Amino acid sequence: MSDKQDEKLDAMLRARRVESASSDLAQRIILMAQSLPQNQTLPLMPWLRQLFAEFHLPKPAYVVVSVLVLGIIVGFSTPDRTASKDEESASVQSFLDADEVPL
């Protein structure tokens, strides 16, 4: 901004009317603060109960399906460490091999 605009803005700010605070403002603040519940330290179990009470899940079915899908994804992405080199032991992902014929 130019100096002329700065001076104009300063003059407008000085010319504005500033209302003084009411005389009972401090008393109103104190009374309002007394009516508000104060933060308190909660033991672990009531705190957890209150935390989970604040969660609002839309539909429990969505949560169950999401957990099942996540479990399937993790299950298929984890390599099978218990399979031996024998032909008889088949891993969970053996039916996904591209070279096998579908049943």
Secondary structure, DSSP 8 states (H G I E B T S, - for coil): --HHHHHHHHHHHHHS------TTHHHHHHHHHHHS-------HHHHHHHHHHT---S-HHHHHHHHHHHHHHHHHHS--SS--SSSS---GGGGG-TTS---
